[in-house]
Amino acid sequence: MSEFDLINRYFSKIGAQRPDTVLSVGDDAALLNVPEGHTLVVSVDTLVAGVHFPLDTRARDIGYKALAVNLSDIAAMAADPAWATLALTLPEHDDAWLSEFALGFAEAAKPFGVQLVGGDTTCGPLTITVQIMGYVRQRECLRRDGARPGDLIYVTGEIGDGGAGLAVVQGRATTSAEHAQFLRARLNRPTPRVTVGRLMRGIATAAIDISDGLLADLNHVLERSCVGATVGVDRVPVSPAAASVSDALGGWETLLTAGDDYELCLVVPKMRQRALEALAPRLGCACTLIGEIETQRGLRLVGREGVQLHRQQLGYEHF
């Protein structure tokens, strides 16, 4: 039995099986039915050991995160996740590692009905590439180019936990055992905001998932929409755990630029603000107003009493 067959066997124990999957694992390609009137949404991400997760990360957490970060991309498009494929490069065959990885992958897949429908394995440095597919009605899809002057900027959850968690794992910051446990969990098992994305159909006009840092990802929206923005740094929600290591990491800038949060940054017209607030009990997380879209290009940051702040960087750099 091949490594991928083992993964699929373990995944199948708790993972989803979908009626719109015509043909899945076992053939040269999968056959999938997209609902009538919907558009296929496809995203892909690669995680490399020692770059995107520490080398000693548990296999189950790696499996979970490998799919969760892709689910976050689907959420940002307001789409329904449906299928995934997996390309896994392993330094050696290890049944125990494969079983734990597959179970973690399935744990991320099951709540959203995602089925593993294909993939491949090969030998080499540990690398995981996941392609995720879903669908959404075209007129309901959220993109990066929908922000307009006067719109409001929101973020889900709390910002900075991923970067703070990595700092704790790497020994660059210390905190209480309770805070450290919380931050490690946020780093290894981010919560994809699929429910929020779905509920933003007809409410938000632009969105992006926060993977490279809030400032960098918001800037992508501004560039695609040909607008600017002002963000109040003190408005950005930060967990007590992240706040406990903020000073050791250089303050607010690190938390807003480190990335690995996988929250959503949403742009909402003012006339829909009340509609958004009415959805609060159904979101499953906080949704916090942090700034406003403006005509003047560029991203401006202000602190208390409107004092303008200066940053050294926007976010994570891949190269």
N, C-alpha and C positions, 0 to 999 in steps of 0.2 A: 504494500500500500504506500502511495507517494505521500510526501509531507502535506501537500494540499488536500488530499483525500482524508488524511487524519484531521486536519483543521476542520474540514466540512463535516466530518462525523461528529466531532465534539461540538461544533457550532449548532448542529441540528438538534442536539439535546434540549436546548432552551431557545434557540433562535427562531425567527419568524419564517413561515411558509406562506406565500401569497397566492391567491387565486388568479392574479393577473400575470403570473409567471408561466409562460407556455412551456419553456424548456430551460433547465437550469444546469447545474454542475454535471459533467459527464459527457458533454459534446464539445465541438469546436468553438461554439459560441452560444450565448443565451438568447432566447426569444422572449420578448417582453411586450405586453399590451399596455399602451398609454391610453388613458380614458379619452373618449371623444371630446373635442373642444379644449384639450389641454396641450401645453407645450412641454417637451422633455427638458429637464434641467440637469446638467452634468457638471460635476466638480471633481478635482483630483488633488491629493496632497501626499507628500512624501515625508516620512520621519526617519532620521538617521541617528543611530546610537551615538551618544556623546555630543550630539549637536542639538537635537530636539528633545532628548530626554537623557538623564544621567545613566551611565552604563550599568549601575546596580539597581535600576528600576525593576520592579516585579513584572514578570511576563503578563500577568493578568491585567495590571494597570496599563502596560504598553498596548495590549489588545483593545482595551476600553478606549484609551485616548486616540488610537489610530482611527477609529470610526467616529468618535465624538467630535474631533476637529472638522471632519467632513460634514457631519450633521449641522455644525454651526454655519457652514457656508450655505447649505440648503435653507436653513432658517432665515438667513439674511435676504434670501430671494423670495421669502413668504411661500415657499413651496412645501409639498408633501414628500418626504423621503420615501423611497420604495425599495431600491436594489443597491447592492454594492459588489464590487469586484476587488480582489486582493492580490497584490504581487509582493511576495515575501522573499527576501534574501537572507539566508542564515549561514553562519560560519560553520555549523555542524548540525547533524541530525540529533534531536533531543525530544523524545516523546513527551516527557513531563513538561518541558517548556512549551511545546506546541499545544498541549491540552489546556494549560493555564491561559495562554494567549488567546486561544479560540473561545474559551469561556468568557474572558473579559470582553472580547469583540461582540459576543452574543449578548452580554449584559447591556452594552450600549445600543444594540440593534433592536432588542425585543420591545422596549416601550414605544417605539415608533414604527413597528411593523416592517423593519428592513430585512430583506432576504439576501444572503450571500449567494450570488448566481454564477460565479466564475473566478478564475485567478490562476496564479502560477507560483512556483517556488524555484529557487536556484541557490547555489552556494556562493558565499562571499560575505563581506562585512554586513552586520545586521542593519537592514534597511526595509522599511515598510511603506508601500505605496497603496493607497486606497482610492478607488474611483467610486463615487456615489452618484446615484441617479434618482430623480424624483420628477414631479410634474406640478404644474400650476396653470391656471387660466392666464393667458398672456396679458390681459388687461389688469390682472391682479398682482403680477410679478413686481417685486421691488428691485430697483436698480440703483446705481451710484449717481446717475445723472439727473435725479429728480428734485434736487434741492433748489429753492428759490428764495430770494431776499425776503426777510420777515418770518420765515419758517423757524420753528423751535427745534433745538437739538436735545435729544434724550439719550440716556444710556440705561441698559438693564443691569441688575445686580450691583456688584461692587467692583471697582477697578484697582488693579495692582496686586491682587492675590497671587497670580501666577508668577510674576517676577519676584515677589517677596518669598514665595515658596521655594523657588529655585535658589535664591540667595541663602535660605536656611539650609537646604539640602547640601549646598556646596560649602557651607561653613563661613560664608561671608557676612552673616548676620545671626544673632542669637535672640531668642525670646522664650517665653514660658512654654512648658511642655504642651499645654492646651492650645496655645496659638500656633506652635510649630506643627502639631498634628493637623489642625485646620488648614494651614497653608500648604502642607504636603498633599492633602486631599484635593485642594483646589488646583494644584499643579498637575497632579496625576489623573484626576477625574473631573474635568470641567463639565459643566452642565450645558448641553446645547439647547438654546432657547427656541426650539421648534414651535412650541405652543405660542410663544410671543409672536414669532414670524407669521403664523397663520392668522392670529387675531389682528395683525397690522394691515391686512388686506382692506383697502378702502380708507385707512386711517393715515398711515405713513406714506410719504412720496419718495423716500430714498432710505437706504439702509446699507450697513456693512458690518461684517463680524470683526471683532477686535482681536486680531491674532498677532499683529506686529506692534501693538501699542495704540492707545486711544488717539494720541496726536497724529501718528502716522496714518492710521486708517481713516480718521476723520478728514485728514488732508486729501486722501484719495477721492473722497466724495466731493470736496470743494473743487478739486481740479477737474473732475469729470463734469461737474455742474457749472463750471465757470463762475464761481461765487467765492465769497470769503466768509469768515465767521469770527465771533468773539465768544470765548469760553471762560466761565468763572471757575478758576482752579479750586476755590473753596466749595464750590457746588458739587464737584465730582465725588460720588460716594466711595468711601474707603472703609474697609472692615477694620475693627479694632486690632485684629491680628496683623494686618498689613501696616497699620499706623504704628504698631509697636516696634517695627524695624525700619520705619521710614527714614529717621534721622541717620541711622547707621549706613543707609544706602544712598544718602545724598538728598533726601527730602522728596518733595512732590514730583520732581521731574522724573525720577526713576520709576515711580509707580505709574506715571502716565505714559511712559515710553517703553517699558520692559516687554510688554506683550504677554502672550500665553493666557489671556483672560477668557477668550471665546464668549464674551458678552456681545450684545448688539448695540450699535450706535444707530439711532433712528432720527429721521428728519420728519417733522409733523407740522403741517400748516396751522397757524393760530386758530383758525375757525374750527379745527378738529380737536383742539386741546381738551375740551370737555368730554368729547367722545372717547378719547384716550383715557382720561381719568376715570370714566365710568367703567372701563375694562379692568381697572386695577385689581379687583378681587379674583379675576380669572387668569392673570398673567403668570402666577406662580413665583414671582420675584418683584422686587422694587423696580420702578421705572422713573428715573430722576431727570428733571430738567437742568441742563448744565450750560446752555448758551443759545445763541441765535445766529441764523444765517444773514449775511450782509452783502451788499453790492460790491464793496471794496474787496478786491482779491486778497488772499492770504489768511493765515490763522493767527489771531491775536489772543493772548492769555492775560487775564486780569486777576488780581488778588483782592484782598479786602479794600473796600472803599474805592474800587476801580483802578487801583495802581497796576500799571502794565508790568508784566513779568517777561523775562527773557529766558529762552531755552537754548541749550547747547545742541540738542538733537531732537528729531521727531520720533524715532522708534528703532526697532530691530532692523539691522541690515543683514541681508542674506549673503552678501559677498563683501 
